[in-house]
Amino acid sequence: MGSVDTLKNFGFFKGFTDGELKNFTDIAAEESFKAGVQIWKKGDPAQKFALLEEGKVLMTMDAYVGPNRPPMQVTVDVITKGEAMGWSAVVEPHIYTLGARCIDDSKFIFFDASKLRTILNADKGLGFKFMHATAKIIATRLIHTQIVLVGERGLSALTEM
């Protein structure tokens, strides 16, 4: 279970009051994974929102490069200590859009998606604040995806010459 002081250490919760953070401590659970563990896959039901306390996690997607080739796993983002992941837990249709794999031994604070959505729906002001922070994650992930896409397209164009 997380504490208010622990949650204050995460940029995601910047600007939240102690009272607002207390809403989340009751549904927080710590969990650790060894390097190499796949936490979730793209397309899985989004059951957890996560804060990374220690370690490093790759956010990945499969890129299909031809009809007779296996997909390549492309890293879209690297989540490091202090960052949040799993925004799909609070955004419909509640399906993860990327895979998450630990590349270091990692420690998380997880929030059950269903309980989290109940809290956010019960207090619209708190819900707005949380979704504003979530939008920042989505925007950052979109920028990283665009960088990967441009890089892949550029490499593809160079190899076709």
N, C-alpha and C positions, 0 to 999 in steps of 0.2 A: 504494500500500500504506500502510495506517495504522500509526501507532506506538502503543505503550502510552501515552505521554504525550498523544497526540492523543485517544485514546479516553477518557482520564480527564476530558477537558473536557466530556463529555456526561453529563447527568443520568441517562440510561438506565443507565450503567455505575457509578453511585455505589455504593460498597461492594464493588466487585470488586477483587481483589488484582492486582498486576502480573503474577503468574504466570497468573492466570485470563484477564487481558486478552491476554496473549501468544497464547493459543489462537486469538484472533480476528484478530490482525494479519496472519497468513499468508493469510487468505482475504479480506482487505479490499482494495477497489479504489476509487480516486477517479475520479469522473466529473462533468462539468459539462454543464449544459443552459441554453439561452437562454430568456428569458421567453417564455411561450406554448406551450412544448413539453409535450405530454401524455406523462408518464412511463409510466403504465399506465392502463388502463380497468377499471371494475368488471367482474368476470367473467373477466379475464385470469388465466392461471396465475401464481401468486405465486412469482416466481423470484428476488426480491431483498428483503432487509431493508435499510433505509437510515437513515443519520444525516445530518442536514442541517448542513453546515459553513457555508454562506453562502446567502443568498437567502430566498425565501418560496414555499411550495407550498400550493395549495388542494386540500383533500380534498372531492370532490364526489359527488353522487348525482343520478340523474334522478328527478324527481317528475312523476307522470302526473296531470294535472288534468282530464282528460276524454277520452272516446273519440275525439273528432275534433280533438284538439289535440296538438301536438308536446310532448314532455316538456320541463319546465323543469329547468335544471341548478341544483341547490341546493348551496351551500357548507355543509358540515357542520363543517369545522374548517380552520384555517389553521396550517400547520406553519412554524415559524420557526427561526432559527439555534439549534443545540444540541439540537433535538428529533429523535425517532425516528419512523419510519413504515414501514409494510409488514409489520405483525405477522402477516398472513396467510401469510407465508413459513414460519412455524413452527407454525401452527395449521391442522389439517386442516379442510377439504379442500384447503388451499393454493391458494385462489382469492381474489383481491383483492375486498373488499367495497365499496370506494369507488374512484373515479378519483383520479388525482394529476396536477395540472397546475401547472407553474412559473408564477408571476406576476412573478417577478424572475429575472434571471440567477442560477442556483443551482449550488452545488457540493456534492457528496455523497460520503460513504463508503458504498459498497455492499458487502453480504455476500451471496455466492451462497447461495441457500436450501438447496440440497442439501448443500453442504459444511457449512453452519451446523447443519443438523439432525444430521449425522453427529457433529459435535463435541458437541452437546448430548446425544445418545443415548449417547455413549461415556463421559461423565462426568455421572452423574445429579445430583450435588451442584451442579455448574456449570449443568446443564440446569434444575434447580429455580430457581436464582438468576436465570437469564436469563428463564425463564417468569414469575417473580414480577414482574420489571420489565416484561415484555410485558403482563401483566394490568393494570398501571397505565395503559398506553397504551389498552388496550381499554376500561377503565372511564371514562377521560377522554373518549374518542370517543363512548361511549354517552351520557354526560351532555350533550355538545355536540349529539348527534343529538336527544335529548329536548328541548333548548332550541329547536332549529330546528322540530321537530314542533309543539310548543306554540305557537310563533310563527306557523307556517303555519295551524294550526287557529284561532287567535284572529283572524287576519286574514281567514280565510275566513268566520268567523261574523259579523264586522263588516260585510263586504261583502254578505252575504245579507240584511241588515236593510233 
